[in-house]
Amino acid sequence: MTDASDIVSLENYLRGFAFAREWEQFHTPCNLAKSISIEAAELLELFQWSDNPKEDPAPEMADILIYLIRMADVMGIDLIKATWSKISENGQKNPVEECKGRSTKYDRLEIEGAL
């Protein structure tokens, strides 16, 4: 275990964790994407029938992050760079003045604003 809190350290640790157990053969992008979806459903289940989680959601959130970091590593994706790129794209699609306080999807902003 490590005290590191950055993505690269987590990625390196998880790569070694999988290697030591000979799990690379199972860590295909498809399998990892399935695992992310399964863990996300387990997180959602904690909120079933309530706005408050039935249990601590942190372990499920950690599972999602672990699989996501592993998938990015396996696919050679710089997760931090991809995230900042997506944040920039979201900012362009969702300008503050058009969507502040609204949950409307970006492709419907102009249509709803005209009504």
C-alpha positions in Angstrom: 0.0 0.0 0.0 1.1 3.6 -0.6 0.3 7.0 0.7 0.4 8.5 -2.8 -2.6 10.5 -3.8 -2.0 11.2 -7.4 -3.3 9.2 -10.4 0.1 8.2 -11.7 1.1 6.6 -8.4 -2.3 4.8 -8.3 -1.8 3.6 -11.9 1.7 2.3 -11.2 0.5 0.6 -8.0 -2.5 -1.0 -9.7 -0.4 -2.2 -12.7 2.0 -3.9 -10.2 -0.9 -5.3 -8.3 -2.4 -6.9 -11.4 1.0 -8.1 -12.7 1.8 -9.9 -9.4 -1.5 -11.8 -9.7 -1.2 -12.4 -13.4 -4.4 -10.6 -14.0 -3.4 -8.7 -17.2 -5.0 -11.4 -19.3 -8.3 -10.5 -17.7 -7.9 -6.7 -17.8 -9.1 -6.1 -21.3 -10.8 -2.8 -22.1 -14.1 -4.7 -22.5 -13.8 -6.5 -19.2 -12.7 -3.3 -17.4 -15.6 -1.3 -18.9 -18.0 -4.0 -17.7 -16.5 -3.9 -14.3 -16.9 -0.1 -14.1 -20.6 -0.4 -15.1 -21.2 -3.2 -12.5 -19.5 -1.1 -9.7 -21.5 2.0 -10.8 -24.7 -0.1 -10.5 -23.6 -1.2 -7.0 -23.1 2.5 -6.1 -26.5 3.4 -7.4 -28.1 0.5 -5.5 -27.0 2.2 -2.2 -29.4 5.0 -3.1 -32.3 2.8 -4.2 -35.6 4.2 -2.8 -33.8 7.0 -0.9 -31.8 10.2 -1.6 -29.4 9.1 1.1 -27.1 6.1 0.8 -28.0 3.0 2.8 -24.3 2.4 3.5 -21.0 4.3 3.0 -20.6 4.8 -0.7 -16.8 5.3 -0.5 -15.9 1.6 -1.2 -18.0 1.5 -4.3 -16.7 4.8 -5.5 -13.1 3.5 -5.0 -13.9 0.3 -7.0 -15.1 2.5 -9.9 -11.9 4.6 -9.7 -9.7 1.5 -9.5 -11.2 0.0 -12.6 -11.2 3.3 -14.5 -7.5 3.9 -13.7 -6.7 0.4 -14.8 -8.7 0.8 -18.0 -6.9 4.1 -18.9 -3.6 2.4 -18.2 -4.3 -0.6 -20.4 -5.5 1.6 -23.2 -2.7 4.1 -22.9 -5.0 7.0 -22.1 -3.7 9.9 -20.0 -6.7 10.2 -17.8 -5.8 13.6 -16.4 -5.3 15.1 -19.9 -8.5 13.5 -21.1 -10.4 14.9 -18.1 -9.2 18.4 -18.6 -10.0 18.2 -22.3 -13.5 17.0 -21.5 -14.0 19.8 -18.8 -13.0 22.4 -21.5 -15.4 20.9 -24.0 -18.2 20.9 -21.3 -17.5 24.5 -20.6 -17.9 25.4 -24.3 -21.1 23.4 -24.6 -22.6 24.7 -21.4 -21.9 28.5 -21.1 -22.7 29.9 -17.7 -25.0 32.5 -19.0 -27.2 30.0 -20.9 -27.4 27.2 -18.4 -26.9 28.6 -14.9 -29.5 27.0 -12.6 -30.8 24.8 -15.4 -30.5 21.0 -15.9 -31.2 21.2 -19.6 -28.8 19.3 -21.8 -26.5 21.5 -23.9 -28.1 20.5 -27.2 -31.6 21.7 -26.0 -30.5 25.1 -24.4 -31.4 27.2 -27.4 -34.6 25.4 -28.1 -35.9 25.8 -24.6 -34.7 29.3 -24.4 -36.7 30.2 -27.4 -40.0 28.8 -26.0 
